[in-house]
Amino acid sequence: MSDSPVALVTGGGSGIGAAVARQLLGAGYRVAVTGRSEERLRGFAAELGEPEGLLAIAGDTAEYAQVCGAVEATVAAFGRLDTVVANAGFASPGARSLVDGDTDGWAEMVLTNVLGPALLIRASVDALKATRGRIVLVGSVAGFVHSPGNLYGATKWAVTGLAESTRLAVAEFGIGVTLIAPGRVETPFWDGLGGVPEGRLLTADQIADSVVWAVRQPDGVDVNTVIVRPLGQLI
Ligand SMILES: NC(=O)c1ccc[n+]([C@@H]2O[C@H](COP(=O)([O-])OP(=O)(O)OC[C@H]3O[C@@H](n4cnc5c(N)ncnc54)[C@H](OP(=O)(O)O)[C@@H]3O)[C@@H](O)[C@H]2O)c1
């Protein structure tokens, strides 16, 4: 157990992040999960039966001191860090329209979705150099296609760019970088957006499958970009 790999998943108390955490625990990883709501994290840990290899750390991924604290707490508890998954993110309801959307939540969304992954990379890169580890960014199909006036989409275009820019910067340290870009997934993401859209959706586990597959590649294999849509999602 003490030599098993260690992952830190932001936004790991629900949806895709929780599915990734659960699957990594199942694969023998020790896993730290973060999120702003302590209650949500406690609920997730209780649902899993408080496993020994799970560490829940409340914190905001857009606050550098809190991100550094989460990385430090993970390394202090588990002794190493092999994988970080920058998953925390959301769409504020008004961010769907630059023309007439309510701007409440825009700043928080941009900071969470764009600054958050950058801060996580900055805070964890030294620990990842030590393990020749992996960075996973959860972007979106919305970071590959254009839709009219969508600020959320613009944050995910930024994540697409950040992934490649990070890959170019950290390959020399033996660190791999994977961008996972999901199409529509059934998670609490949709709760504040009027509910899940019509048509087929992926499950969180179906996206987690790709994350786990990417991070468990053999040494020397670096999966860079994975786009996964539910069949029938055209854009
Ligand atoms: N669901 C989809 O259809 C879909 C499609 C493409 C991409 N994505 C992306 O997938 C990622 C995960 O979303 P999800 O679908 O799994 O939705 P979710 O269940 O709402 O998960 C988002 C998680 O992020 C956490 N979070 C939000 N803001 C945070 C912050 N500032 N600091 C720390 N944690 C924060 C939330 O917990 P707290 O609120 O407690 O902080 C929550 O646990 C997001 O980046 C989202 O943009 C989702």
The ligand as an SDF file (V2000), in Angstrom:
LIG
                    3D

 48 52  0  0  0  0  0  0  0  0999 V2000
  -21.0900   17.0540  -17.2720 N   0  0  0  0  0  0  0  0  0  0  0  0
  -20.7950   17.3590  -18.5220 C   0  0  0  0  0  0  0  0  0  0  0  0
  -21.6060   17.2100  -19.4580 O   0  0  0  0  0  0  0  0  0  0  0  0
  -19.4060   17.8680  -18.8490 C   0  0  0  0  0  0  0  0  0  0  0  0
  -19.0360   17.9270  -20.1990 C   0  0  0  0  0  0  0  0  0  0  0  0
  -17.7700   18.3800  -20.5190 C   0  0  0  0  0  0  0  0  0  0  0  0
  -16.9070   18.7690  -19.5320 C   0  0  0  0  0  0  0  0  0  0  0  0
  -17.3050   18.7180  -18.2290 N   0  0  0  0  0  0  0  0  0  0  0  0
  -16.3260   19.1490  -17.2210 C   0  0  0  0  0  0  0  0  0  0  0  0
  -16.1160   18.0890  -16.3160 O   0  0  0  0  0  0  0  0  0  0  0  0
  -15.6240   18.6190  -15.0890 C   0  0  0  0  0  0  0  0  0  0  0  0
  -16.3500   17.9560  -13.9350 C   0  0  0  0  0  0  0  0  0  0  0  0
  -17.7070   18.3210  -13.9720 O   0  0  0  0  0  0  0  0  0  0  0  0
  -18.9010   17.2990  -13.6520 P   0  0  0  0  0  0  0  0  0  0  0  0
  -19.6820   17.1460  -14.8850 O   0  0  0  0  0  0  0  0  0  0  0  0
  -18.3900   16.1070  -12.9680 O   0  0  0  0  0  0  0  0  0  0  0  0
  -19.7860   18.2150  -12.6930 O   0  0  0  0  0  0  0  0  0  0  0  0
  -19.9350   18.2550  -11.0920 P   0  0  0  0  0  0  0  0  0  0  0  0
  -20.4720   16.9800  -10.5830 O   0  0  0  0  0  0  0  0  0  0  0  0
  -20.6850   19.5130  -10.8020 O   0  0  0  0  0  0  0  0  0  0  0  0
  -18.4450   18.3660  -10.5890 O   0  0  0  0  0  0  0  0  0  0  0  0
  -17.7180   19.5500  -10.4640 C   0  0  0  0  0  0  0  0  0  0  0  0
  -16.9270   19.4700   -9.1770 C   0  0  0  0  0  0  0  0  0  0  0  0
  -16.0330   20.5820   -9.1220 O   0  0  0  0  0  0  0  0  0  0  0  0
  -16.0650   21.1240   -7.8080 C   0  0  0  0  0  0  0  0  0  0  0  0
  -15.7270   22.5440   -7.9300 N   0  0  0  0  0  0  0  0  0  0  0  0
  -16.3780   23.5100   -8.6250 C   0  0  0  0  0  0  0  0  0  0  0  0
  -15.7670   24.6790   -8.4730 N   0  0  0  0  0  0  0  0  0  0  0  0
  -14.6840   24.4480   -7.6650 C   0  0  0  0  0  0  0  0  0  0  0  0
  -13.6500   25.2590   -7.1440 C   0  0  0  0  0  0  0  0  0  0  0  0
  -13.5820   26.5770   -7.4110 N   0  0  0  0  0  0  0  0  0  0  0  0
  -12.7220   24.6830   -6.3470 N   0  0  0  0  0  0  0  0  0  0  0  0
  -12.7700   23.3620   -6.0590 C   0  0  0  0  0  0  0  0  0  0  0  0
  -13.7290   22.5460   -6.5280 N   0  0  0  0  0  0  0  0  0  0  0  0
  -14.6730   23.0930   -7.3230 C   0  0  0  0  0  0  0  0  0  0  0  0
  -17.4820   20.8780   -7.3050 C   0  0  0  0  0  0  0  0  0  0  0  0
  -17.5290   20.7640   -5.8890 O   0  0  0  0  0  0  0  0  0  0  0  0
  -17.8410   22.0330   -4.9450 P   0  0  0  0  0  0  0  0  0  0  0  0
  -19.0260   22.7390   -5.5560 O   0  0  0  0  0  0  0  0  0  0  0  0
  -18.0810   21.4440   -3.6180 O   0  0  0  0  0  0  0  0  0  0  0  0
  -16.6080   22.8850   -4.9820 O   0  0  0  0  0  0  0  0  0  0  0  0
  -17.8050   19.5310   -7.9270 C   0  0  0  0  0  0  0  0  0  0  0  0
  -17.4430   18.4620   -7.0780 O   0  0  0  0  0  0  0  0  0  0  0  0
  -15.7930   20.1320  -15.1830 C   0  0  0  0  0  0  0  0  0  0  0  0
  -14.5550   20.7240  -15.4810 O   0  0  0  0  0  0  0  0  0  0  0  0
  -16.7680   20.3060  -16.3400 C   0  0  0  0  0  0  0  0  0  0  0  0
  -16.5980   21.5460  -16.9780 O   0  0  0  0  0  0  0  0  0  0  0  0
  -18.5220   18.2720  -17.8520 C   0  0  0  0  0  0  0  0  0  0  0  0
  1  2  1  0
  2  3  2  0
  2  4  1  0
  4  5  1  0
  4 48  2  0
  5  6  2  0
  6  7  1  0
  7  8  2  0
  8  9  1  0
  8 48  1  0
  9 10  1  0
  9 46  1  0
 10 11  1  0
 11 12  1  0
 11 44  1  0
 12 13  1  0
 13 14  1  0
 14 15  2  0
 14 16  1  0
 14 17  1  0
 17 18  1  0
 18 19  2  0
 18 20  1  0
 18 21  1  0
 21 22  1  0
 22 23  1  0
 23 24  1  0
 23 42  1  0
 24 25  1  0
 25 26  1  0
 25 36  1  0
 26 27  1  0
 26 35  1  0
 27 28  2  0
 28 29  1  0
 29 30  1  0
 29 35  2  0
 30 31  1  0
 30 32  2  0
 32 33  1  0
 33 34  2  0
 34 35  1  0
 36 37  1  0
 36 42  1  0
 37 38  1  0
 38 39  2  0
 38 40  1  0
 38 41  1  0
 42 43  1  0
 44 45  1  0
 44 46  1  0
 46 47  1  0
M  CHG  2   8   1  16  -1
M  END
$$$$
